[in-house]
Amino acid sequence: MKWSVVIPAFNEATRLPPYLEQIFEYFDGRGEPYEVIVVNDASRDGTGAMLRAVAARHPALRVITHDVNHGKGGAVQAGMLTATGHFRLFTDADGATPIAELKRLEAALNAGADVAIGSRALRDPAVSVRARPHRALAGRVFNWLVTCVGVRGITDTQCGFKAFTAAATERLFGALQTQGFGFDVELLLRAQAAGYRVAEVAVNWSDQAGSKVGVLTTGPGMLAQIVRARWRVGRT
């Protein structure tokens, strides 16, 4: 199997179904085996029922269900370590990055990268990024702080569209300890410490309503997570 696509889901009964259909259509058009793994992270809405209905129509879909909420990092980790693809992508349930952008990350992996990450900050006339001003500003401030804790040469650590080789997946996600929204930073710190080649690739991205990441609600917790991640990686 060439590709596994992992999607963390918490209360995504409304936003996830159209993105899933987009993913199925894209990979069915490629004509090669694939799998989609959705990690239902203790959703309290109709996400579970929706996923059961979709799985009945699409055999490529696998569902992991958590009875207790693990956080986004924990959900992505569970899916990535369960995946079997040669390449493994995790992507956000809101579909902010169209699945067709996979081809940009795939080109980087085929060229020798171990990790390929989507970026909303890189300048590229071929892509369009639509973000609300306050979120764009918060992203720039956060990435400056990430640079301070040691992530080198990355302009956007938080875009939820990242792909890994199977070997990099096993090593990085096997060691991951950050369970919350700051898990991306720990992954990149560990990737750079391990000497992996990380390629940052501009992708099309459009801000979606209903984001669970808030500047004031989740920002302070994310800062604490990345400081702890830097301490852990530095020790090892």
Secondary structure, DSSP 8 states (H G I E B T S, - for coil): --EEEEEEESS-TTTHHHHHHHHHHHHHHHTS-EEEEEEEES-SSSHHHHHHHHHHH-TTEEEEEESS---HHHHHHHHHHH---SEEEEE-TT-SS-GGGHHHHHHHHHTT-SEEEEESSS--TT--EE--HHHHHHHHHHHHHHHHTT--S-S-S--SEEEEEHHHHHHHHHH----STTHHHHHHHHHHHTT--EEEEE--EE--TT-S--TTTTHHHHHHHHHHHHHHHHH-
